[in-house]
């Protein structure tokens, strides 16, 4: 299944070929697809490795190999450990990567024992990440990502995405209310304060659970530097108890929370409209996020 224009379909055979050409010592190991998101396809290699292959050209391989080894020692939760940076070939023109496999299940119903505790643990991870010294990194090149900046420059594509949702979802969602929330956020002062490290995509599929608790955080493909407002947007992907605990643990201001909600609307609307016919599972995630925003009672 391809999701993007220009995407190259990736299967076990192609990945096996990449390994044979660049990592022959691993080429004979068992290889199986274990899923994928909107940006990457993933394959488990043996018992201890994971091959991640981007769907389109991406800078994630270089920055993850550069920065994750520096960030990992400063975090209390496991994060991916890159072990090989694959290079483009004639069969596949983009960088790809191999990292250590991390056991765990995606955060979800029946896997998290206490959602309030989970929300507080996620807040602790965010606090640690945002508190790490930038070590000379700055908001530029592959570490400059729109979600760490201002809402205003995104108004055009967000409005277009909301209009697309109206055409596709009809009256199933109160798009007028969502647009009002988005426009209210545009009137707020610009974010201020120091830039911090941002994971960029802390949705449940990137949060691994073991024994009912947060165990690891994966997929740093959106790793960037910027203002932290958008980092909090995936809180609306969590149950209300987790979202309330997250908000309370971080003591976020109403202004920050309002901006975070706007980012959640932006990404949810864009995902729903873009992937409507190609990625039903992700569309369902985006719809659930927008519905949670409309029914939320935890915001200030």
Residue frames as qw, qx, qy, qz and C-alpha x, y, z in Angstrom:
[[0.000, 0.888, 0.460, 0.000, 0.00, 0.00, 0.00],
 [0.413, 0.144, -0.001, 0.899, 1.43, 3.38, -1.01],
 [0.135, -0.760, -0.517, 0.370, 0.25, 6.62, 0.57],
 [0.071, -0.791, 0.081, 0.602, 2.13, 9.40, -1.18],
 [0.666, 0.744, -0.038, -0.041, 2.85, 10.55, -4.71],
 [0.369, 0.736, -0.545, 0.158, 6.26, 9.32, -5.73],
 [0.626, -0.481, 0.563, -0.244, 6.38, 6.68, -3.02],
 [0.449, 0.359, -0.801, -0.167, 8.24, 3.48, -3.80],
 [0.890, -0.291, -0.097, -0.337, 6.46, 0.33, -2.66],
 [0.036, 0.559, -0.785, 0.264, 8.60, -1.53, -0.12],
 [0.931, -0.182, -0.141, -0.282, 8.29, -5.22, 0.65],
 [0.797, -0.484, 0.343, 0.116, 10.38, -7.92, 2.32],
 [0.840, 0.313, 0.223, 0.383, 12.17, -8.65, -0.95],
 [0.293, 0.846, -0.071, 0.440, 13.35, -5.07, -1.39],
 [0.451, -0.811, 0.314, -0.201, 14.54, -4.83, 2.21],
 [0.915, -0.185, 0.302, 0.195, 16.32, -8.16, 1.90],
 [0.692, 0.559, 0.095, 0.446, 18.11, -6.78, -1.16],
 [0.034, -0.907, 0.203, -0.367, 19.21, -3.67, 0.76],
 [0.709, -0.604, 0.361, -0.056, 20.61, -5.86, 3.51],
 [0.918, 0.122, 0.246, 0.286, 22.41, -8.17, 1.09],
 [0.518, 0.714, 0.000, 0.472, 24.06, -5.20, -0.58],
 [0.005, 0.777, -0.276, 0.565, 25.00, -3.18, 2.50],
 [0.478, -0.501, 0.574, -0.437, 24.74, -5.46, 5.57],
 [0.676, 0.193, -0.669, -0.242, 25.48, -9.01, 4.34],
 [0.154, 0.141, -0.868, 0.450, 26.02, -10.25, 7.88],
 [0.390, 0.179, 0.550, -0.717, 22.34, -9.60, 8.63],
 [0.467, 0.223, -0.453, -0.726, 20.92, -10.62, 5.26],
 [0.438, -0.031, -0.885, -0.155, 20.20, -14.21, 6.26],
 [0.079, 0.104, 0.724, -0.678, 18.26, -13.32, 9.40],
 [0.078, 0.589, 0.803, 0.037, 14.48, -13.72, 9.63],
 [0.003, -0.067, 0.081, 0.994, 12.74, -10.64, 8.24],
 [0.014, -0.579, -0.811, -0.089, 9.08, -9.75, 8.63],
 [0.072, -0.490, -0.151, -0.855, 6.98, -6.63, 8.15],
 [0.276, -0.386, -0.734, 0.485, 5.67, -5.36, 11.48],
 [0.044, 0.850, 0.481, -0.211, 3.63, -2.41, 10.32],
 [0.388, 0.164, 0.182, 0.889, 4.19, 1.15, 9.35],
 [0.026, 0.686, 0.410, -0.600, 2.89, 4.66, 9.70],
 [0.436, 0.865, 0.201, -0.143, 2.37, 7.58, 7.39],
 [0.118, 0.895, -0.407, -0.139, 6.12, 8.13, 6.97],
 [0.005, -0.525, 0.850, 0.029, 7.84, 4.76, 7.33],
 [0.917, -0.019, -0.313, -0.247, 7.50, 1.02, 6.74],
 [0.321, -0.637, 0.650, -0.265, 9.00, -1.20, 9.44],
 [0.870, 0.156, -0.458, -0.096, 10.44, -4.71, 9.37],
 [0.677, -0.622, 0.384, -0.090, 11.66, -6.80, 12.28],
 [0.609, 0.559, -0.559, 0.058, 15.08, -8.31, 11.61],
 [0.489, 0.085, -0.788, 0.364, 15.83, -11.33, 13.75],
 [0.478, -0.620, -0.599, 0.165, 15.03, -10.92, 17.44],
 [0.460, -0.560, -0.203, 0.658, 16.97, -7.76, 18.18],
 [0.201, -0.183, 0.290, 0.918, 16.80, -5.39, 15.20],
 [0.373, 0.730, 0.501, -0.277, 14.29, -3.19, 13.37],
 [0.346, 0.090, 0.456, 0.815, 14.64, -1.93, 9.80],
 [0.195, 0.752, 0.400, -0.487, 12.85, 1.36, 9.12],
 [0.380, 0.174, 0.558, 0.717, 12.38, 2.39, 5.50],
 [0.167, 0.443, 0.186, -0.861, 10.95, 5.83, 4.68],
 [0.545, 0.587, 0.596, -0.053, 8.02, 6.07, 2.30],
 [0.445, 0.855, 0.080, 0.255, 9.48, 9.17, 0.66],
 [0.511, 0.424, -0.317, 0.677, 12.68, 11.18, 0.92],
 [0.552, -0.808, -0.174, -0.108, 13.35, 12.12, 4.54],
 [0.228, 0.696, -0.495, 0.468, 16.06, 13.56, 6.76],
 [0.764, -0.557, 0.091, -0.311, 15.15, 11.41, 9.74],
 [0.947, 0.014, -0.180, 0.265, 17.96, 8.86, 9.34],
 [0.486, 0.462, -0.278, 0.688, 20.78, 11.40, 9.57],
 [0.243, -0.616, 0.243, -0.709, 19.37, 13.37, 12.47],
 [0.884, -0.401, -0.021, -0.238, 18.37, 10.29, 14.47],
 [0.891, 0.076, -0.211, 0.394, 21.84, 8.78, 14.09],
 [0.310, 0.520, -0.251, 0.755, 23.37, 12.10, 15.07],
 [0.275, -0.507, 0.236, -0.782, 21.18, 13.07, 18.02],
 [0.847, -0.361, -0.235, -0.310, 19.56, 10.00, 19.59],
 [0.785, -0.025, -0.449, 0.427, 22.84, 8.66, 21.04],
 [0.195, 0.279, -0.318, 0.885, 23.29, 12.07, 22.72],
 [0.507, -0.384, -0.019, -0.771, 19.72, 12.32, 23.99],
 [0.799, -0.194, -0.549, -0.149, 19.26, 8.73, 25.20],
 [0.532, -0.030, -0.628, 0.567, 21.59, 8.93, 28.24],
 [0.058, -0.097, 0.287, -0.951, 19.64, 11.93, 29.52],
 [0.641, -0.175, -0.244, -0.706, 16.23, 10.23, 29.36],
 [0.450, -0.249, 0.749, -0.417, 14.70, 7.80, 31.86],
 [0.825, 0.299, 0.382, -0.288, 12.83, 5.87, 29.17],
 [0.570, -0.072, 0.647, 0.501, 14.35, 3.82, 26.33],
 [0.469, 0.733, -0.053, -0.491, 14.43, 5.39, 22.88],
 [0.910, 0.409, 0.016, 0.067, 15.59, 3.86, 19.57],
 [0.488, -0.635, 0.462, 0.380, 19.26, 3.00, 19.35],
 [0.681, 0.679, -0.184, -0.203, 20.47, 3.39, 15.75],
 [0.736, -0.368, 0.506, 0.258, 23.02, 0.80, 14.68],
 [0.479, 0.053, 0.602, 0.637, 23.25, 1.32, 10.91],
 [0.300, 0.675, 0.069, -0.671, 22.48, 4.17, 8.51],
 [0.653, 0.294, 0.633, 0.293, 21.56, 2.70, 5.14],
 [0.019, -0.471, 0.285, 0.834, 22.37, 4.63, 1.99],
 [0.685, 0.509, 0.064, -0.518, 20.38, 4.98, -1.25],
 [0.475, -0.131, 0.796, 0.351, 20.76, 2.32, -3.93],
 [0.158, 0.053, -0.623, -0.764, 19.54, 1.80, -7.46],
 [0.275, -0.395, -0.859, -0.173, 16.55, -0.09, -6.09],
 [0.337, -0.805, -0.473, 0.118, 15.72, 2.38, -3.34],
 [0.414, 0.594, -0.014, 0.690, 16.78, 6.03, -3.65],
 [0.347, -0.809, 0.065, -0.470, 16.37, 7.16, -0.01],
 [0.085, 0.413, -0.778, 0.465, 18.33, 6.67, 3.22],
 [0.804, -0.360, -0.361, -0.306, 17.05, 3.94, 5.54],
 [0.122, -0.618, 0.614, -0.476, 18.06, 2.71, 8.97],
 [0.740, -0.183, -0.646, 0.039, 18.49, -0.20, 11.36],
 [0.244, -0.590, 0.418, -0.646, 18.00, 0.18, 15.11],
 [0.038, 0.064, -0.938, 0.340, 17.70, -2.03, 18.15],
 [0.453, -0.442, -0.653, -0.416, 14.32, -3.67, 18.64],
 [0.169, -0.201, 0.545, -0.796, 12.42, -2.45, 21.73],
 [0.205, -0.345, -0.915, -0.041, 9.85, -4.82, 23.18],
 [0.146, 0.301, 0.442, -0.832, 6.47, -3.35, 24.04],
 [0.203, 0.576, 0.762, 0.216, 2.95, -2.73, 22.80],
 [0.026, 0.409, 0.192, 0.892, 1.46, 0.47, 21.47],
 [0.118, 0.127, 0.578, -0.797, -0.42, 2.38, 24.15],
 [0.438, -0.180, -0.517, -0.713, -4.11, 1.55, 23.97],
 [0.728, -0.323, 0.132, -0.590, -7.15, 0.21, 25.73],
 [0.987, -0.129, -0.059, -0.079, -6.44, -2.94, 27.70],
 [0.771, 0.289, -0.273, 0.498, -2.70, -2.30, 27.71],
 [0.087, 0.478, -0.342, 0.805, -2.43, 0.70, 30.04],
 [0.393, -0.344, -0.800, 0.295, -3.21, -0.17, 33.64],
 [0.182, -0.746, -0.406, 0.496, -3.80, 3.38, 34.93],
 [0.432, 0.683, 0.301, 0.506, -4.36, 6.17, 32.41],
 [0.227, -0.971, 0.013, -0.077, -3.81, 8.92, 34.98],
 [0.669, -0.540, 0.370, 0.353, -0.40, 7.46, 35.82],
 [0.678, 0.303, 0.443, 0.503, 0.34, 7.08, 32.12],
 [0.198, 0.907, 0.192, 0.320, -0.44, 10.76, 31.47],
 [0.410, -0.886, 0.206, 0.071, 1.83, 11.80, 34.32],
 [0.753, -0.239, 0.444, 0.422, 4.63, 9.53, 33.04],
 [0.552, 0.580, 0.359, 0.479, 4.34, 11.00, 29.55],
 [0.063, -0.982, -0.020, -0.176, 4.53, 14.47, 31.08],
 [0.627, -0.659, 0.328, 0.255, 7.72, 13.42, 32.88],
 [0.727, 0.157, 0.435, 0.508, 9.23, 12.26, 29.60],
 [0.298, 0.830, 0.249, 0.400, 8.33, 15.58, 27.96],
 [0.346, -0.932, 0.106, 0.013, 9.82, 17.50, 30.88],
 [0.722, -0.388, 0.404, 0.405, 13.07, 15.57, 30.59],
 [0.623, 0.404, 0.430, 0.513, 13.30, 15.96, 26.82],
 [0.132, 0.914, 0.186, 0.334, 12.51, 19.66, 26.87],
 [0.465, -0.868, 0.158, 0.074, 15.05, 20.19, 29.64],
 [0.838, -0.060, 0.258, 0.477, 18.00, 18.69, 27.74],
 [0.136, -0.696, 0.255, 0.657, 20.60, 21.19, 26.62],
 [0.704, 0.664, 0.045, -0.248, 20.47, 21.80, 22.87],
 [0.752, -0.268, 0.448, 0.403, 24.16, 20.89, 22.60],
 [0.164, -0.371, 0.456, 0.793, 24.66, 23.38, 19.80],
 [0.205, 0.436, 0.806, 0.342, 21.56, 22.33, 17.84],
 [0.152, 0.334, 0.122, -0.922, 19.38, 25.09, 16.48],
 [0.571, 0.545, 0.531, -0.310, 16.14, 25.46, 14.62],
 [0.282, 0.670, -0.443, -0.525, 17.48, 25.02, 11.10],
 [0.297, 0.310, -0.847, -0.315, 17.62, 22.51, 8.26],
 [0.520, -0.187, -0.807, -0.209, 16.25, 19.10, 9.31],
 [0.269, -0.312, -0.710, 0.571, 15.66, 20.32, 12.89],
 [0.232, 0.166, 0.072, -0.956, 13.29, 23.05, 11.71],
 [0.048, -0.343, -0.915, -0.208, 9.76, 21.72, 11.63],
 [0.192, -0.494, -0.285, -0.799, 6.53, 23.69, 11.29],
 [0.623, -0.600, -0.482, -0.138, 5.03, 22.39, 14.54],
 [0.603, -0.379, -0.300, 0.635, 7.74, 24.07, 16.57],
 [0.210, 0.120, 0.128, 0.962, 6.94, 27.49, 15.17],
 [0.275, 0.191, 0.219, -0.917, 4.01, 29.82, 14.69],
 [0.450, 0.433, 0.762, -0.172, 0.42, 28.92, 13.88],
 [0.328, 0.730, 0.073, -0.595, -0.18, 31.86, 11.56],
 [0.161, 0.496, -0.664, -0.537, 1.90, 30.69, 8.55],
 [0.108, 0.051, 0.989, 0.090, -0.07, 27.42, 8.60],
 [0.430, 0.374, 0.421, -0.706, -3.50, 29.03, 8.28],
 [0.495, 0.405, -0.426, -0.640, -3.76, 28.45, 4.53],
 [0.411, 0.138, -0.884, -0.174, -3.25, 24.69, 4.54],
 [0.073, 0.162, 0.844, -0.505, -5.23, 24.22, 7.76],
 [0.479, 0.378, 0.179, -0.772, -8.22, 26.06, 6.31],
 [0.534, 0.328, -0.614, -0.480, -7.93, 23.95, 3.17],
 [0.214, 0.049, -0.965, 0.141, -7.80, 20.78, 5.30],
 [0.266, 0.265, 0.643, -0.668, -10.89, 21.81, 7.28],
 [0.568, 0.393, -0.146, -0.708, -12.75, 22.47, 4.02],
 [0.432, 0.246, -0.835, -0.237, -11.66, 19.04, 2.81],
 [0.016, 0.085, 0.910, -0.406, -13.04, 17.48, 5.99],
 [0.466, 0.332, 0.298, -0.764, -16.36, 19.20, 5.38],
 [0.591, 0.367, -0.461, -0.550, -16.56, 17.68, 1.91],
 [0.437, 0.185, -0.880, -0.017, -15.61, 14.20, 3.14],
 [0.142, -0.134, -0.862, 0.468, -17.08, 13.88, 6.63],
 [0.257, -0.577, -0.546, -0.551, -20.16, 16.01, 6.13],
 [0.448, -0.675, 0.052, -0.583, -22.06, 16.59, 9.38],
 [0.864, -0.199, -0.433, 0.162, -20.27, 13.79, 11.22],
 [0.548, -0.227, -0.283, 0.754, -17.98, 16.38, 12.81],
 [0.020, -0.949, -0.270, 0.161, -18.70, 19.93, 13.95],
 [0.659, 0.235, 0.115, 0.705, -16.12, 21.48, 11.63],
 [0.003, -0.831, -0.115, -0.544, -17.43, 24.99, 12.31],
 [0.636, -0.770, 0.046, -0.036, -16.61, 24.61, 16.01],
 [0.838, -0.159, 0.162, 0.497, -13.18, 23.23, 15.21],
 [0.452, 0.545, 0.159, 0.688, -12.49, 26.12, 12.86],
 [0.270, -0.896, -0.056, -0.348, -13.54, 28.62, 15.54],
 [0.778, -0.575, 0.116, 0.223, -11.04, 27.04, 17.94],
 [0.730, 0.168, 0.205, 0.630, -8.35, 27.26, 15.29],
 [0.206, 0.724, 0.158, 0.640, -9.09, 30.91, 14.54],
 [0.510, -0.852, -0.041, -0.114, -9.25, 31.82, 18.23],
 [0.811, -0.357, 0.142, 0.442, -5.73, 30.47, 18.61],
 [0.561, 0.464, 0.203, 0.655, -4.51, 32.62, 15.71],
 [0.102, -0.889, -0.091, -0.437, -5.35, 35.74, 17.75],
 [0.752, -0.619, -0.045, 0.225, -3.05, 34.75, 20.61],
 [0.060, -0.884, 0.433, 0.167, 0.39, 36.33, 21.08],
 [0.713, 0.464, -0.525, 0.017, 3.20, 34.55, 19.30],
 [0.897, -0.369, -0.172, 0.174, 4.95, 31.87, 21.40],
 [0.093, 0.857, -0.408, 0.301, 7.97, 33.09, 23.32],
 [0.752, -0.521, 0.399, -0.062, 10.66, 31.63, 25.51],
 [0.143, -0.560, 0.763, 0.291, 13.63, 29.43, 24.70],
 [0.759, 0.265, -0.471, -0.364, 13.58, 26.74, 22.06],
 [0.613, -0.361, 0.669, -0.215, 13.68, 23.14, 23.28],
 [0.025, 0.141, -0.942, -0.304, 14.08, 19.64, 21.90],
 [0.699, 0.146, 0.153, -0.683, 10.79, 18.34, 20.46],
 [0.484, 0.020, 0.870, 0.092, 9.89, 14.73, 19.76],
 [0.230, 0.242, -0.395, -0.856, 7.22, 16.06, 17.40],
 [0.635, -0.030, -0.543, -0.548, 4.83, 13.11, 17.28],
 [0.092, -0.194, 0.851, -0.480, 3.98, 11.73, 20.73],
 [0.738, -0.063, -0.190, -0.644, 0.84, 9.91, 19.62],
 [0.810, -0.312, 0.418, -0.269, -0.03, 6.53, 21.21],
 [0.944, 0.323, -0.034, 0.057, 1.45, 4.49, 18.34],
 [0.484, 0.621, -0.419, 0.452, 4.86, 5.94, 19.28],
 [0.366, -0.554, 0.524, -0.533, 4.47, 5.17, 22.99],
 [0.641, 0.062, -0.762, -0.058, 5.29, 1.61, 24.01],
 [0.641, -0.509, 0.234, -0.525, 3.78, -0.01, 27.09],
 [0.569, 0.106, -0.804, 0.137, 5.04, -2.87, 29.23],
 [0.323, -0.298, -0.771, 0.461, 3.37, -4.14, 32.41],
 [0.077, -0.810, -0.582, 0.013, 0.70, -1.50, 31.96],
 [0.247, -0.841, -0.027, 0.480, 3.06, 1.49, 32.11],
 [0.447, 0.868, -0.208, -0.065, 4.97, 3.73, 29.72],
 [0.885, -0.231, 0.251, 0.316, 8.09, 1.79, 28.76],
 [0.494, -0.140, 0.400, 0.759, 9.65, 3.50, 25.73],
 [0.352, 0.797, 0.118, -0.476, 9.20, 6.31, 23.23],
 [0.631, 0.053, 0.598, 0.491, 9.94, 5.54, 19.58],
 [0.427, 0.641, 0.468, 0.433, 10.00, 7.18, 16.13],
 [0.261, -0.709, -0.051, 0.653, 12.00, 10.38, 16.45],
 [0.495, 0.371, 0.510, 0.597, 11.63, 11.10, 12.74],
 [0.019, 0.874, 0.286, 0.392, 10.05, 14.46, 13.58],
 [0.610, -0.498, -0.191, 0.587, 12.78, 15.37, 16.08],
 [0.285, 0.713, 0.162, 0.620, 13.21, 19.12, 15.94],
 [0.337, -0.233, -0.370, 0.834, 13.99, 22.28, 17.87],
 [0.107, -0.477, -0.344, -0.802, 11.41, 24.96, 18.58],
 [0.390, -0.273, 0.333, -0.814, 8.64, 26.20, 20.85],
 [0.065, -0.041, 0.983, -0.165, 6.91, 23.39, 22.76],
 [0.552, 0.144, 0.226, -0.790, 3.22, 24.18, 22.15],
 [0.744, 0.248, -0.408, -0.467, 2.65, 21.60, 19.43],
 [0.224, 0.257, -0.919, 0.197, 4.38, 18.87, 21.45],
 [0.294, 0.068, 0.724, -0.620, 1.25, 18.71, 23.60],
 [0.561, 0.166, -0.292, -0.757, -1.20, 18.20, 20.71],
 [0.523, 0.014, -0.833, -0.182, -1.29, 14.37, 20.97],
 [0.149, -0.012, 0.729, -0.668, -2.79, 14.72, 24.47],
 [0.641, 0.195, 0.104, -0.735, -6.15, 14.61, 22.68],
 [0.639, 0.216, -0.695, -0.250, -5.27, 11.12, 21.42],
 [0.220, 0.062, -0.871, 0.434, -5.35, 9.92, 25.03],
 [0.353, -0.618, -0.698, -0.083, -8.35, 9.20, 27.28],
 [0.173, -0.861, -0.071, -0.472, -9.56, 12.15, 29.38],
 [0.751, -0.651, 0.011, 0.111, -7.93, 10.84, 32.58],
 [0.765, -0.027, 0.149, 0.626, -4.52, 10.73, 30.92],
 [0.275, 0.652, 0.193, 0.680, -5.01, 14.12, 29.30],
 [0.398, -0.869, -0.080, -0.282, -5.97, 15.74, 32.62],
 [0.805, -0.497, 0.086, 0.313, -3.02, 14.17, 34.42],
 [0.651, 0.268, 0.189, 0.685, -0.67, 15.31, 31.66],
 [0.045, 0.792, 0.151, 0.589, -1.97, 18.89, 31.83],
 [0.582, -0.804, -0.019, -0.117, -1.77, 19.00, 35.63],
 [0.850, -0.273, 0.091, 0.441, 1.74, 17.51, 35.76],
 [0.542, 0.296, 0.187, 0.764, 3.11, 20.09, 33.31],
 [0.117, -0.696, -0.342, 0.620, 1.13, 23.04, 34.75],
 [0.326, 0.274, 0.492, 0.759, 0.53, 24.33, 31.24],
 [0.126, 0.315, 0.188, -0.922, -0.92, 27.80, 30.89],
 [0.552, 0.572, 0.521, -0.311, -4.32, 28.27, 29.24],
 [0.363, 0.782, -0.278, -0.424, -2.58, 30.03, 26.34],
 [0.038, -0.430, 0.877, 0.211, -0.21, 27.13, 25.75],
 [0.421, 0.203, 0.869, -0.159, -3.07, 24.65, 25.99],
 [0.521, 0.699, 0.249, -0.423, -5.13, 26.66, 23.48],
 [0.282, 0.693, -0.554, -0.365, -2.24, 26.70, 21.02],
 [0.206, -0.215, 0.954, 0.041, -1.67, 22.98, 21.57],
 [0.527, 0.428, 0.670, -0.299, -5.34, 22.33, 20.82],
 [0.473, 0.755, -0.110, -0.440, -5.05, 24.33, 17.62],
 [0.100, 0.527, -0.807, -0.248, -2.09, 22.20, 16.54],
 [0.378, 0.068, 0.912, -0.145, -4.12, 19.10, 17.34],
 [0.564, 0.633, 0.351, -0.397, -6.91, 20.39, 15.10],
 [0.311, 0.740, -0.434, -0.408, -4.47, 21.24, 12.33],
 [0.013, -0.363, 0.919, 0.150, -2.82, 17.82, 12.24],
 [0.435, 0.236, 0.828, -0.263, -6.07, 15.92, 12.74],
 [0.548, 0.683, 0.197, -0.440, -7.87, 17.76, 9.94],
 [0.277, 0.676, -0.583, -0.355, -4.91, 17.45, 7.57],
 [0.169, -0.219, 0.961, 0.027, -4.55, 13.75, 8.24],
 [0.521, 0.383, 0.684, -0.336, -8.24, 13.01, 7.84],
 [0.542, 0.734, 0.030, -0.409, -8.53, 14.83, 4.51],
 [0.185, 0.664, -0.669, -0.276, -5.20, 13.67, 3.03],
 [0.030, -0.224, 0.974, 0.009, -5.46, 9.97, 3.90],
 [0.656, 0.096, 0.259, -0.703, -9.25, 9.58, 3.51],
 [0.891, 0.297, -0.128, -0.318, -9.06, 6.88, 0.81],
 [0.612, 0.508, -0.588, 0.145, -5.59, 5.46, 1.42],
 [0.310, 0.188, -0.762, 0.536, -5.04, 4.93, 5.16],
 [0.542, -0.564, -0.433, -0.448, -8.31, 4.13, 6.99],
 [0.693, -0.408, -0.463, 0.374, -6.61, 3.32, 10.30],
 [0.348, -0.073, -0.149, 0.923, -4.92, 6.71, 10.43],
 [0.236, -0.415, -0.331, -0.814, -8.12, 8.46, 9.36],
 [0.638, -0.559, -0.518, -0.110, -9.83, 6.79, 12.31],
 [0.572, -0.292, -0.331, 0.692, -7.11, 8.13, 14.62],
 [0.113, 0.137, 0.086, 0.980, -7.54, 11.65, 13.24],
 [0.426, -0.507, -0.457, -0.594, -11.32, 11.50, 13.54],
 [0.665, -0.508, -0.508, 0.206, -11.04, 10.28, 17.15],
 [0.421, -0.129, -0.198, 0.876, -8.70, 13.16, 17.93],
 [0.113, -0.275, -0.218, -0.930, -11.08, 15.75, 16.51],
 [0.579, -0.528, -0.524, -0.334, -14.03, 14.18, 18.33],
 [0.624, -0.383, -0.457, 0.504, -12.07, 14.28, 21.59],
 [0.206, 0.049, -0.058, 0.976, -11.38, 17.98, 21.09],
 [0.333, -0.398, -0.374, -0.769, -15.07, 18.65, 20.57],
 [0.713, -0.525, -0.416, -0.208, -16.05, 16.83, 23.76],
 [0.556, 0.132, -0.511, 0.642, -13.07, 17.78, 25.91],
 [0.434, -0.838, -0.223, -0.243, -13.75, 19.00, 29.43],
 [0.782, -0.372, -0.128, 0.484, -10.18, 19.01, 30.74],
 [0.440, 0.400, 0.058, 0.802, -8.97, 22.22, 29.11],
 [0.205, -0.351, -0.415, 0.814, -8.84, 25.45, 31.14]]
